[in-house]
Amino acid sequence: MSSSPFPADQRIVLIGDPRVRAVPVRECGEPLVDYRGRMRVDARRADPAGHFAHLRAAATP
């Protein structure tokens, strides 16, 4: 990696980073919450069922 003025543990990792894509996704059964109306959601990614705006319950305040 390139030199950075920030400690390694505080660097920003983008969602497109291969390290992020390498994390396996496993269903945990935790409920999903429709977050439209609670935070800004980019409707350009909308799907007919509205799944684009759902987050895991534990990830929401």
PDBQT receptor file of N, H, CA, C and O in Angstrom, charges set to zero:
ATOM      1  N   MET A   1       0.837  -1.190   0.000  1.00  0.00    +0.000 N 
ATOM      2  CA  MET A   1       0.000   0.000   0.000  1.00  0.00    +0.000 C 
ATOM      3  C   MET A   1       0.874   1.242   0.000  1.00  0.00    +0.000 C 
ATOM      4  O   MET A   1       2.046   1.197   0.372  1.00  0.00    +0.000 OA
ATOM      5  N   SER A   2       0.289   2.341  -0.420  1.00  0.00    +0.000 N 
ATOM      6  H   SER A   2      -0.664   2.378  -0.722  1.00  0.00    +0.000 HD
ATOM      7  CA  SER A   2       1.034   3.589  -0.452  1.00  0.00    +0.000 C 
ATOM      8  C   SER A   2       1.156   4.176   0.952  1.00  0.00    +0.000 C 
ATOM      9  O   SER A   2       0.440   3.791   1.877  1.00  0.00    +0.000 OA
ATOM     10  N   SER A   3       2.069   5.101   1.077  1.00  0.00    +0.000 N 
ATOM     11  H   SER A   3       2.650   5.414   0.326  1.00  0.00    +0.000 HD
ATOM     12  CA  SER A   3       2.294   5.768   2.347  1.00  0.00    +0.000 C 
ATOM     13  C   SER A   3       1.094   6.650   2.673  1.00  0.00    +0.000 C 
ATOM     14  O   SER A   3       0.517   7.268   1.778  1.00  0.00    +0.000 OA
ATOM     15  N   SER A   4       0.717   6.712   3.942  1.00  0.00    +0.000 N 
ATOM     16  H   SER A   4       1.186   6.210   4.669  1.00  0.00    +0.000 HD
ATOM     17  CA  SER A   4      -0.429   7.501   4.359  1.00  0.00    +0.000 C 
ATOM     18  C   SER A   4      -0.096   8.195   5.674  1.00  0.00    +0.000 C 
ATOM     19  O   SER A   4       0.622   7.631   6.500  1.00  0.00    +0.000 OA
ATOM     20  N   PRO A   5      -0.606   9.417   5.884  1.00  0.00    +0.000 N 
ATOM     21  CA  PRO A   5      -0.383  10.100   7.165  1.00  0.00    +0.000 C 
ATOM     22  C   PRO A   5      -1.243   9.526   8.283  1.00  0.00    +0.000 C 
ATOM     23  O   PRO A   5      -1.063   9.887   9.446  1.00  0.00    +0.000 OA
ATOM     24  N   PHE A   6      -2.180   8.634   7.946  1.00  0.00    +0.000 N 
ATOM     25  H   PHE A   6      -2.326   8.341   7.001  1.00  0.00    +0.000 HD
ATOM     26  CA  PHE A   6      -3.081   8.054   8.940  1.00  0.00    +0.000 C 
ATOM     27  C   PHE A   6      -2.623   6.659   9.336  1.00  0.00    +0.000 C 
ATOM     28  O   PHE A   6      -2.045   5.935   8.526  1.00  0.00    +0.000 OA
ATOM     29  N   PRO A   7      -2.885   6.281  10.591  1.00  0.00    +0.000 N 
ATOM     30  CA  PRO A   7      -2.563   4.900  10.996  1.00  0.00    +0.000 C 
ATOM     31  C   PRO A   7      -3.335   3.909  10.135  1.00  0.00    +0.000 C 
ATOM     32  O   PRO A   7      -4.447   4.207   9.700  1.00  0.00    +0.000 OA
ATOM     33  N   ALA A   8      -2.768   2.753   9.887  1.00  0.00    +0.000 N 
ATOM     34  H   ALA A   8      -1.864   2.511  10.240  1.00  0.00    +0.000 HD
ATOM     35  CA  ALA A   8      -3.377   1.753   9.007  1.00  0.00    +0.000 C 
ATOM     36  C   ALA A   8      -4.792   1.388   9.434  1.00  0.00    +0.000 C 
ATOM     37  O   ALA A   8      -5.633   1.127   8.574  1.00  0.00    +0.000 OA
ATOM     38  N   ASP A   9      -5.085   1.362  10.726  1.00  0.00    +0.000 N 
ATOM     39  H   ASP A   9      -4.403   1.575  11.425  1.00  0.00    +0.000 HD
ATOM     40  CA  ASP A   9      -6.413   0.944  11.186  1.00  0.00    +0.000 C 
ATOM     41  C   ASP A   9      -7.464   2.040  10.994  1.00  0.00    +0.000 C 
ATOM     42  O   ASP A   9      -8.642   1.793  11.254  1.00  0.00    +0.000 OA
ATOM     43  N   GLN A  10      -7.082   3.239  10.548  1.00  0.00    +0.000 N 
ATOM     44  H   GLN A  10      -6.125   3.439  10.337  1.00  0.00    +0.000 HD
ATOM     45  CA  GLN A  10      -8.047   4.316  10.352  1.00  0.00    +0.000 C 
ATOM     46  C   GLN A  10      -8.197   4.702   8.885  1.00  0.00    +0.000 C 
ATOM     47  O   GLN A  10      -8.826   5.715   8.577  1.00  0.00    +0.000 OA
ATOM     48  N   ARG A  11      -7.637   3.923   7.988  1.00  0.00    +0.000 N 
ATOM     49  H   ARG A  11      -7.127   3.101   8.238  1.00  0.00    +0.000 HD
ATOM     50  CA  ARG A  11      -7.777   4.229   6.568  1.00  0.00    +0.000 C 
ATOM     51  C   ARG A  11      -9.184   3.900   6.097  1.00  0.00    +0.000 C 
ATOM     52  O   ARG A  11      -9.834   3.007   6.640  1.00  0.00    +0.000 OA
ATOM     53  N   ILE A  12      -9.643   4.607   5.106  1.00  0.00    +0.000 N 
ATOM     54  H   ILE A  12      -9.114   5.332   4.665  1.00  0.00    +0.000 HD
ATOM     55  CA  ILE A  12     -10.961   4.369   4.532  1.00  0.00    +0.000 C 
ATOM     56  C   ILE A  12     -10.847   3.219   3.533  1.00  0.00    +0.000 C 
ATOM     57  O   ILE A  12      -9.934   3.185   2.708  1.00  0.00    +0.000 OA
ATOM     58  N   VAL A  13     -11.783   2.285   3.622  1.00  0.00    +0.000 N 
ATOM     59  H   VAL A  13     -12.525   2.313   4.292  1.00  0.00    +0.000 HD
ATOM     60  CA  VAL A  13     -11.843   1.183   2.668  1.00  0.00    +0.000 C 
ATOM     61  C   VAL A  13     -13.141   1.342   1.892  1.00  0.00    +0.000 C 
ATOM     62  O   VAL A  13     -14.220   1.394   2.484  1.00  0.00    +0.000 OA
ATOM     63  N   LEU A  14     -13.042   1.419   0.583  1.00  0.00    +0.000 N 
ATOM     64  H   LEU A  14     -12.166   1.377   0.103  1.00  0.00    +0.000 HD
ATOM     65  CA  LEU A  14     -14.219   1.595  -0.252  1.00  0.00    +0.000 C 
ATOM     66  C   LEU A  14     -14.944   0.276  -0.465  1.00  0.00    +0.000 C 
ATOM     67  O   LEU A  14     -14.324  -0.787  -0.434  1.00  0.00    +0.000 OA
ATOM     68  N   ILE A  15     -16.246   0.339  -0.680  1.00  0.00    +0.000 N 
ATOM     69  H   ILE A  15     -16.749   1.203  -0.705  1.00  0.00    +0.000 HD
ATOM     70  CA  ILE A  15     -17.058  -0.861  -0.841  1.00  0.00    +0.000 C 
ATOM     71  C   ILE A  15     -16.610  -1.687  -2.037  1.00  0.00    +0.000 C 
ATOM     72  O   ILE A  15     -16.801  -2.904  -2.042  1.00  0.00    +0.000 OA
ATOM     73  N   GLY A  16     -16.023  -1.065  -3.045  1.00  0.00    +0.000 N 
ATOM     74  H   GLY A  16     -15.868  -0.077  -3.041  1.00  0.00    +0.000 HD
ATOM     75  CA  GLY A  16     -15.552  -1.788  -4.219  1.00  0.00    +0.000 C 
ATOM     76  C   GLY A  16     -14.187  -2.439  -4.034  1.00  0.00    +0.000 C 
ATOM     77  O   GLY A  16     -13.693  -3.104  -4.944  1.00  0.00    +0.000 OA
ATOM     78  N   ASP A  17     -13.579  -2.259  -2.883  1.00  0.00    +0.000 N 
ATOM     79  H   ASP A  17     -13.980  -1.718  -2.143  1.00  0.00    +0.000 HD
ATOM     80  CA  ASP A  17     -12.267  -2.833  -2.602  1.00  0.00    +0.000 C 
ATOM     81  C   ASP A  17     -12.355  -4.358  -2.640  1.00  0.00    +0.000 C 
ATOM     82  O   ASP A  17     -13.296  -4.924  -2.082  1.00  0.00    +0.000 OA
ATOM     83  N   PRO A  18     -11.413  -5.032  -3.274  1.00  0.00    +0.000 N 
ATOM     84  CA  PRO A  18     -11.447  -6.498  -3.342  1.00  0.00    +0.000 C 
ATOM     85  C   PRO A  18     -11.504  -7.156  -1.971  1.00  0.00    +0.000 C 
ATOM     86  O   PRO A  18     -12.052  -8.250  -1.840  1.00  0.00    +0.000 OA
ATOM     87  N   ARG A  19     -10.950  -6.514  -0.951  1.00  0.00    +0.000 N 
ATOM     88  H   ARG A  19     -10.505  -5.625  -1.058  1.00  0.00    +0.000 HD
ATOM     89  CA  ARG A  19     -11.010  -7.085   0.409  1.00  0.00    +0.000 C 
ATOM     90  C   ARG A  19     -12.439  -7.120   0.932  1.00  0.00    +0.000 C 
ATOM     91  O   ARG A  19     -12.814  -8.036   1.665  1.00  0.00    +0.000 OA
ATOM     92  N   VAL A  20     -13.237  -6.125   0.559  1.00  0.00    +0.000 N 
ATOM     93  H   VAL A  20     -12.933  -5.381  -0.036  1.00  0.00    +0.000 HD
ATOM     94  CA  VAL A  20     -14.637  -6.095   0.984  1.00  0.00    +0.000 C 
ATOM     95  C   VAL A  20     -15.419  -7.161   0.221  1.00  0.00    +0.000 C 
ATOM     96  O   VAL A  20     -16.210  -7.901   0.806  1.00  0.00    +0.000 OA
ATOM     97  N   ARG A  21     -15.193  -7.231  -1.087  1.00  0.00    +0.000 N 
ATOM     98  H   ARG A  21     -14.550  -6.630  -1.562  1.00  0.00    +0.000 HD
ATOM     99  CA  ARG A  21     -15.906  -8.214  -1.907  1.00  0.00    +0.000 C 
ATOM    100  C   ARG A  21     -15.546  -9.640  -1.524  1.00  0.00    +0.000 C 
ATOM    101  O   ARG A  21     -16.314 -10.562  -1.799  1.00  0.00    +0.000 OA
ATOM    102  N   ALA A  22     -14.398  -9.838  -0.899  1.00  0.00    +0.000 N 
ATOM    103  H   ALA A  22     -13.774  -9.089  -0.676  1.00  0.00    +0.000 HD
ATOM    104  CA  ALA A  22     -13.967 -11.185  -0.512  1.00  0.00    +0.000 C 
ATOM    105  C   ALA A  22     -14.632 -11.683   0.772  1.00  0.00    +0.000 C 
ATOM    106  O   ALA A  22     -14.520 -12.864   1.103  1.00  0.00    +0.000 OA
ATOM    107  N   VAL A  23     -15.314 -10.810   1.489  1.00  0.00    +0.000 N 
ATOM    108  H   VAL A  23     -15.404  -9.851   1.220  1.00  0.00    +0.000 HD
ATOM    109  CA  VAL A  23     -15.982 -11.221   2.730  1.00  0.00    +0.000 C 
ATOM    110  C   VAL A  23     -17.216 -12.037   2.370  1.00  0.00    +0.000 C 
ATOM    111  O   VAL A  23     -18.084 -11.558   1.640  1.00  0.00    +0.000 OA
ATOM    112  N   PRO A  24     -17.302 -13.263   2.874  1.00  0.00    +0.000 N 
ATOM    113  CA  PRO A  24     -18.461 -14.094   2.528  1.00  0.00    +0.000 C 
ATOM    114  C   PRO A  24     -19.750 -13.552   3.151  1.00  0.00    +0.000 C 
ATOM    115  O   PRO A  24     -19.743 -13.008   4.255  1.00  0.00    +0.000 OA
ATOM    116  N   VAL A  25     -20.838 -13.711   2.430  1.00  0.00    +0.000 N 
ATOM    117  H   VAL A  25     -20.844 -14.153   1.533  1.00  0.00    +0.000 HD
ATOM    118  CA  VAL A  25     -22.145 -13.282   2.907  1.00  0.00    +0.000 C 
ATOM    119  C   VAL A  25     -22.919 -14.522   3.323  1.00  0.00    +0.000 C 
ATOM    120  O   VAL A  25     -23.085 -15.461   2.544  1.00  0.00    +0.000 OA
ATOM    121  N   ARG A  26     -23.386 -14.510   4.557  1.00  0.00    +0.000 N 
ATOM    122  H   ARG A  26     -23.251 -13.747   5.190  1.00  0.00    +0.000 HD
ATOM    123  CA  ARG A  26     -24.173 -15.631   5.068  1.00  0.00    +0.000 C 
ATOM    124  C   ARG A  26     -25.461 -15.105   5.673  1.00  0.00    +0.000 C 
ATOM    125  O   ARG A  26     -25.443 -14.120   6.411  1.00  0.00    +0.000 OA
ATOM    126  N   GLU A  27     -26.570 -15.745   5.373  1.00  0.00    +0.000 N 
ATOM    127  H   GLU A  27     -26.584 -16.546   4.774  1.00  0.00    +0.000 HD
ATOM    128  CA  GLU A  27     -27.856 -15.365   5.946  1.00  0.00    +0.000 C 
ATOM    129  C   GLU A  27     -27.849 -15.701   7.428  1.00  0.00    +0.000 C 
ATOM    130  O   GLU A  27     -27.485 -16.810   7.819  1.00  0.00    +0.000 OA
ATOM    131  N   CYS A  28     -28.255 -14.733   8.258  1.00  0.00    +0.000 N 
ATOM    132  H   CYS A  28     -28.550 -13.832   7.941  1.00  0.00    +0.000 HD
ATOM    133  CA  CYS A  28     -28.250 -14.952   9.702  1.00  0.00    +0.000 C 
ATOM    134  C   CYS A  28     -29.658 -14.983  10.286  1.00  0.00    +0.000 C 
ATOM    135  O   CYS A  28     -29.832 -15.269  11.470  1.00  0.00    +0.000 OA
ATOM    136  N   GLY A  29     -30.665 -14.689   9.462  1.00  0.00    +0.000 N 
ATOM    137  H   GLY A  29     -30.524 -14.457   8.500  1.00  0.00    +0.000 HD
ATOM    138  CA  GLY A  29     -32.039 -14.730   9.948  1.00  0.00    +0.000 C 
ATOM    139  C   GLY A  29     -32.487 -13.451  10.640  1.00  0.00    +0.000 C 
ATOM    140  O   GLY A  29     -33.646 -13.341  11.041  1.00  0.00    +0.000 OA
ATOM    141  N   GLU A  30     -31.582 -12.477  10.788  1.00  0.00    +0.000 N 
ATOM    142  H   GLU A  30     -30.641 -12.566  10.463  1.00  0.00    +0.000 HD
ATOM    143  CA  GLU A  30     -31.940 -11.220  11.436  1.00  0.00    +0.000 C 
ATOM    144  C   GLU A  30     -32.935 -10.478  10.545  1.00  0.00    +0.000 C 
ATOM    145  O   GLU A  30     -32.762 -10.448   9.327  1.00  0.00    +0.000 OA
ATOM    146  N   PRO A  31     -33.968  -9.881  11.131  1.00  0.00    +0.000 N 
ATOM    147  CA  PRO A  31     -34.969  -9.192  10.311  1.00  0.00    +0.000 C 
ATOM    148  C   PRO A  31     -34.390  -7.987   9.565  1.00  0.00    +0.000 C 
ATOM    149  O   PRO A  31     -33.430  -7.353  10.004  1.00  0.00    +0.000 OA
ATOM    150  N   LEU A  32     -35.010  -7.703   8.427  1.00  0.00    +0.000 N 
ATOM    151  H   LEU A  32     -35.789  -8.219   8.071  1.00  0.00    +0.000 HD
ATOM    152  CA  LEU A  32     -34.659  -6.535   7.635  1.00  0.00    +0.000 C 
ATOM    153  C   LEU A  32     -35.683  -5.436   7.898  1.00  0.00    +0.000 C 
ATOM    154  O   LEU A  32     -36.866  -5.713   8.095  1.00  0.00    +0.000 OA
ATOM    155  N   VAL A  33     -35.220  -4.193   7.901  1.00  0.00    +0.000 N 
ATOM    156  H   VAL A  33     -34.259  -3.968   7.742  1.00  0.00    +0.000 HD
ATOM    157  CA  VAL A  33     -36.080  -3.044   8.171  1.00  0.00    +0.000 C 
ATOM    158  C   VAL A  33     -36.066  -2.133   6.952  1.00  0.00    +0.000 C 
ATOM    159  O   VAL A  33     -35.000  -1.812   6.427  1.00  0.00    +0.000 OA
ATOM    160  N   ASP A  34     -37.248  -1.714   6.500  1.00  0.00    +0.000 N 
ATOM    161  H   ASP A  34     -38.114  -1.975   6.926  1.00  0.00    +0.000 HD
ATOM    162  CA  ASP A  34     -37.351  -0.759   5.390  1.00  0.00    +0.000 C 
ATOM    163  C   ASP A  34     -36.983   0.609   5.944  1.00  0.00    +0.000 C 
ATOM    164  O   ASP A  34     -37.668   1.132   6.824  1.00  0.00    +0.000 OA
ATOM    165  N   TYR A  35     -35.913   1.184   5.436  1.00  0.00    +0.000 N 
ATOM    166  H   TYR A  35     -35.357   0.760   4.721  1.00  0.00    +0.000 HD
ATOM    167  CA  TYR A  35     -35.390   2.415   5.997  1.00  0.00    +0.000 C 
ATOM    168  C   TYR A  35     -35.789   3.663   5.217  1.00  0.00    +0.000 C 
ATOM    169  O   TYR A  35     -35.322   4.756   5.538  1.00  0.00    +0.000 OA
ATOM    170  N   ARG A  36     -36.642   3.529   4.198  1.00  0.00    +0.000 N 
ATOM    171  H   ARG A  36     -37.021   2.641   3.936  1.00  0.00    +0.000 HD
ATOM    172  CA  ARG A  36     -37.134   4.714   3.487  1.00  0.00    +0.000 C 
ATOM    173  C   ARG A  36     -37.909   5.589   4.456  1.00  0.00    +0.000 C 
ATOM    174  O   ARG A  36     -38.712   5.092   5.246  1.00  0.00    +0.000 OA
ATOM    175  N   GLY A  37     -37.668   6.897   4.395  1.00  0.00    +0.000 N 
ATOM    176  H   GLY A  37     -37.016   7.300   3.753  1.00  0.00    +0.000 HD
ATOM    177  CA  GLY A  37     -38.332   7.838   5.293  1.00  0.00    +0.000 C 
ATOM    178  C   GLY A  37     -37.548   8.070   6.572  1.00  0.00    +0.000 C 
ATOM    179  O   GLY A  37     -37.819   9.036   7.285  1.00  0.00    +0.000 OA
ATOM    180  N   ARG A  38     -36.585   7.213   6.884  1.00  0.00    +0.000 N 
ATOM    181  H   ARG A  38     -36.365   6.428   6.305  1.00  0.00    +0.000 HD
ATOM    182  CA  ARG A  38     -35.759   7.384   8.084  1.00  0.00    +0.000 C 
ATOM    183  C   ARG A  38     -34.387   7.934   7.748  1.00  0.00    +0.000 C 
ATOM    184  O   ARG A  38     -33.752   8.592   8.572  1.00  0.00    +0.000 OA
ATOM    185  N   MET A  39     -33.932   7.661   6.527  1.00  0.00    +0.000 N 
ATOM    186  H   MET A  39     -34.448   7.126   5.858  1.00  0.00    +0.000 HD
ATOM    187  CA  MET A  39     -32.663   8.199   6.058  1.00  0.00    +0.000 C 
ATOM    188  C   MET A  39     -32.751   8.365   4.545  1.00  0.00    +0.000 C 
ATOM    189  O   MET A  39     -33.643   7.812   3.903  1.00  0.00    +0.000 OA
ATOM    190  N   ARG A  40     -31.828   9.125   3.988  1.00  0.00    +0.000 N 
ATOM    191  H   ARG A  40     -31.103   9.575   4.510  1.00  0.00    +0.000 HD
ATOM    192  CA  ARG A  40     -31.837   9.335   2.543  1.00  0.00    +0.000 C 
ATOM    193  C   ARG A  40     -31.430   8.050   1.836  1.00  0.00    +0.000 C 
ATOM    194  O   ARG A  40     -30.417   7.436   2.172  1.00  0.00    +0.000 OA
ATOM    195  N   VAL A  41     -32.226   7.657   0.862  1.00  0.00    +0.000 N 
ATOM    196  H   VAL A  41     -33.049   8.156   0.589  1.00  0.00    +0.000 HD
ATOM    197  CA  VAL A  41     -31.986   6.444   0.091  1.00  0.00    +0.000 C 
ATOM    198  C   VAL A  41     -31.982   6.826  -1.379  1.00  0.00    +0.000 C 
ATOM    199  O   VAL A  41     -32.864   7.555  -1.835  1.00  0.00    +0.000 OA
ATOM    200  N   ASP A  42     -31.009   6.344  -2.116  1.00  0.00    +0.000 N 
ATOM    201  H   ASP A  42     -30.293   5.752  -1.746  1.00  0.00    +0.000 HD
ATOM    202  CA  ASP A  42     -30.889   6.661  -3.536  1.00  0.00    +0.000 C 
ATOM    203  C   ASP A  42     -31.877   5.820  -4.339  1.00  0.00    +0.000 C 
ATOM    204  O   ASP A  42     -31.664   4.624  -4.542  1.00  0.00    +0.000 OA
ATOM    205  N   ALA A  43     -32.953   6.450  -4.792  1.00  0.00    +0.000 N 
ATOM    206  H   ALA A  43     -33.126   7.421  -4.627  1.00  0.00    +0.000 HD
ATOM    207  CA  ALA A  43     -34.010   5.742  -5.518  1.00  0.00    +0.000 C 
ATOM    208  C   ALA A  43     -33.553   5.246  -6.891  1.00  0.00    +0.000 C 
ATOM    209  O   ALA A  43     -34.251   4.451  -7.519  1.00  0.00    +0.000 OA
ATOM    210  N   ARG A  44     -32.395   5.703  -7.363  1.00  0.00    +0.000 N 
ATOM    211  H   ARG A  44     -31.827   6.349  -6.852  1.00  0.00    +0.000 HD
ATOM    212  CA  ARG A  44     -31.894   5.215  -8.652  1.00  0.00    +0.000 C 
ATOM    213  C   ARG A  44     -31.557   3.731  -8.586  1.00  0.00    +0.000 C 
ATOM    214  O   ARG A  44     -31.483   3.068  -9.621  1.00  0.00    +0.000 OA
ATOM    215  N   ARG A  45     -31.356   3.210  -7.401  1.00  0.00    +0.000 N 
ATOM    216  H   ARG A  45     -31.416   3.749  -6.561  1.00  0.00    +0.000 HD
ATOM    217  CA  ARG A  45     -31.060   1.787  -7.215  1.00  0.00    +0.000 C 
ATOM    218  C   ARG A  45     -32.317   0.994  -6.856  1.00  0.00    +0.000 C 
ATOM    219  O   ARG A  45     -32.231  -0.176  -6.484  1.00  0.00    +0.000 OA
ATOM    220  N   ALA A  46     -33.465   1.621  -6.967  1.00  0.00    +0.000 N 
ATOM    221  H   ALA A  46     -33.536   2.572  -7.270  1.00  0.00    +0.000 HD
ATOM    222  CA  ALA A  46     -34.725   1.001  -6.560  1.00  0.00    +0.000 C 
ATOM    223  C   ALA A  46     -35.044  -0.242  -7.382  1.00  0.00    +0.000 C 
ATOM    224  O   ALA A  46     -34.750  -0.320  -8.575  1.00  0.00    +0.000 OA
ATOM    225  N   ASP A  47     -35.650  -1.201  -6.710  1.00  0.00    +0.000 N 
ATOM    226  H   ASP A  47     -35.888  -1.138  -5.741  1.00  0.00    +0.000 HD
ATOM    227  CA  ASP A  47     -36.172  -2.386  -7.385  1.00  0.00    +0.000 C 
ATOM    228  C   ASP A  47     -37.668  -2.442  -7.087  1.00  0.00    +0.000 C 
ATOM    229  O   ASP A  47     -38.116  -1.852  -6.103  1.00  0.00    +0.000 OA
ATOM    230  N   PRO A  48     -38.442  -3.129  -7.903  1.00  0.00    +0.000 N 
ATOM    231  CA  PRO A  48     -39.903  -3.131  -7.724  1.00  0.00    +0.000 C 
ATOM    232  C   PRO A  48     -40.368  -3.561  -6.327  1.00  0.00    +0.000 C 
ATOM    233  O   PRO A  48     -41.386  -3.063  -5.845  1.00  0.00    +0.000 OA
ATOM    234  N   ALA A  49     -39.657  -4.460  -5.678  1.00  0.00    +0.000 N 
ATOM    235  H   ALA A  49     -38.830  -4.864  -6.069  1.00  0.00    +0.000 HD
ATOM    236  CA  ALA A  49     -40.064  -4.943  -4.359  1.00  0.00    +0.000 C 
ATOM    237  C   ALA A  49     -39.598  -4.034  -3.220  1.00  0.00    +0.000 C 
ATOM    238  O   ALA A  49     -40.031  -4.212  -2.082  1.00  0.00    +0.000 OA
ATOM    239  N   GLY A  50     -38.725  -3.064  -3.506  1.00  0.00    +0.000 N 
ATOM    240  H   GLY A  50     -38.373  -2.919  -4.431  1.00  0.00    +0.000 HD
ATOM    241  CA  GLY A  50     -38.247  -2.153  -2.465  1.00  0.00    +0.000 C 
ATOM    242  C   GLY A  50     -37.113  -2.698  -1.614  1.00  0.00    +0.000 C 
ATOM    243  O   GLY A  50     -36.791  -2.119  -0.577  1.00  0.00    +0.000 OA
ATOM    244  N   HIS A  51     -36.506  -3.790  -2.028  1.00  0.00    +0.000 N 
ATOM    245  H   HIS A  51     -36.768  -4.260  -2.871  1.00  0.00    +0.000 HD
ATOM    246  CA  HIS A  51     -35.422  -4.388  -1.244  1.00  0.00    +0.000 C 
ATOM    247  C   HIS A  51     -34.193  -3.492  -1.127  1.00  0.00    +0.000 C 
ATOM    248  O   HIS A  51     -33.394  -3.644  -0.203  1.00  0.00    +0.000 OA
ATOM    249  N   PHE A  52     -34.044  -2.560  -2.063  1.00  0.00    +0.000 N 
ATOM    250  H   PHE A  52     -34.693  -2.436  -2.814  1.00  0.00    +0.000 HD
ATOM    251  CA  PHE A  52     -32.868  -1.692  -2.065  1.00  0.00    +0.000 C 
ATOM    252  C   PHE A  52     -32.764  -0.851  -0.798  1.00  0.00    +0.000 C 
ATOM    253  O   PHE A  52     -31.676  -0.381  -0.466  1.00  0.00    +0.000 OA
ATOM    254  N   ALA A  53     -33.856  -0.655  -0.094  1.00  0.00    +0.000 N 
ATOM    255  H   ALA A  53     -34.740  -1.037  -0.364  1.00  0.00    +0.000 HD
ATOM    256  CA  ALA A  53     -33.872   0.231   1.071  1.00  0.00    +0.000 C 
ATOM    257  C   ALA A  53     -33.946  -0.518   2.395  1.00  0.00    +0.000 C 
ATOM    258  O   ALA A  53     -34.251   0.078   3.427  1.00  0.00    +0.000 OA
ATOM    259  N   HIS A  54     -33.670  -1.813   2.374  1.00  0.00    +0.000 N 
ATOM    260  H   HIS A  54     -33.422  -2.298   1.535  1.00  0.00    +0.000 HD
ATOM    261  CA  HIS A  54     -33.737  -2.610   3.605  1.00  0.00    +0.000 C 
ATOM    262  C   HIS A  54     -32.354  -2.802   4.211  1.00  0.00    +0.000 C 
ATOM    263  O   HIS A  54     -31.380  -3.082   3.513  1.00  0.00    +0.000 OA
ATOM    264  N   LEU A  55     -32.295  -2.644   5.525  1.00  0.00    +0.000 N 
ATOM    265  H   LEU A  55     -33.087  -2.416   6.092  1.00  0.00    +0.000 HD
ATOM    266  CA  LEU A  55     -31.066  -2.864   6.282  1.00  0.00    +0.000 C 
ATOM    267  C   LEU A  55     -31.352  -3.850   7.401  1.00  0.00    +0.000 C 
ATOM    268  O   LEU A  55     -32.502  -4.005   7.813  1.00  0.00    +0.000 OA
ATOM    269  N   ARG A  56     -30.331  -4.511   7.890  1.00  0.00    +0.000 N 
ATOM    270  H   ARG A  56     -29.397  -4.386   7.556  1.00  0.00    +0.000 HD
ATOM    271  CA  ARG A  56     -30.485  -5.403   9.049  1.00  0.00    +0.000 C 
ATOM    272  C   ARG A  56     -30.907  -4.575  10.249  1.00  0.00    +0.000 C 
ATOM    273  O   ARG A  56     -30.423  -3.458  10.431  1.00  0.00    +0.000 OA
ATOM    274  N   ALA A  57     -31.784  -5.096  11.054  1.00  0.00    +0.000 N 
ATOM    275  H   ALA A  57     -32.177  -6.003  10.907  1.00  0.00    +0.000 HD
ATOM    276  CA  ALA A  57     -32.317  -4.366  12.222  1.00  0.00    +0.000 C 
ATOM    277  C   ALA A  57     -31.203  -3.895  13.147  1.00  0.00    +0.000 C 
ATOM    278  O   ALA A  57     -31.276  -2.783  13.671  1.00  0.00    +0.000 OA
ATOM    279  N   ALA A  58     -30.182  -4.706  13.361  1.00  0.00    +0.000 N 
ATOM    280  H   ALA A  58     -30.123  -5.609  12.935  1.00  0.00    +0.000 HD
ATOM    281  CA  ALA A  58     -29.104  -4.344  14.277  1.00  0.00    +0.000 C 
ATOM    282  C   ALA A  58     -28.225  -3.230  13.713  1.00  0.00    +0.000 C 
ATOM    283  O   ALA A  58     -27.508  -2.576  14.471  1.00  0.00    +0.000 OA
ATOM    284  N   ALA A  59     -28.262  -3.003  12.418  1.00  0.00    +0.000 N 
ATOM    285  H   ALA A  59     -28.844  -3.533  11.802  1.00  0.00    +0.000 HD
ATOM    286  CA  ALA A  59     -27.423  -1.967  11.798  1.00  0.00    +0.000 C 
ATOM    287  C   ALA A  59     -28.120  -0.616  11.790  1.00  0.00    +0.000 C 
ATOM    288  O   ALA A  59     -27.543   0.367  11.323  1.00  0.00    +0.000 OA
ATOM    289  N   THR A  60     -29.329  -0.545  12.288  1.00  0.00    +0.000 N 
ATOM    290  H   THR A  60     -29.797  -1.343  12.667  1.00  0.00    +0.000 HD
ATOM    291  CA  THR A  60     -30.096   0.692  12.254  1.00  0.00    +0.000 C 
ATOM    292  C   THR A  60     -30.202   1.279  13.653  1.00  0.00    +0.000 C 
ATOM    293  O   THR A  60     -30.313   0.541  14.632  1.00  0.00    +0.000 OA
ATOM    294  N   PRO A  61     -30.167   2.601  13.750  1.00  0.00    +0.000 N 
ATOM    295  CA  PRO A  61     -30.275   3.239  15.079  1.00  0.00    +0.000 C 
ATOM    296  C   PRO A  61     -31.687   3.184  15.613  1.00  0.00    +0.000 C 
ATOM    297  O   PRO A  61     -31.951   3.672  16.713  1.00  0.00    +0.000 OA
TER     298      PRO A  61
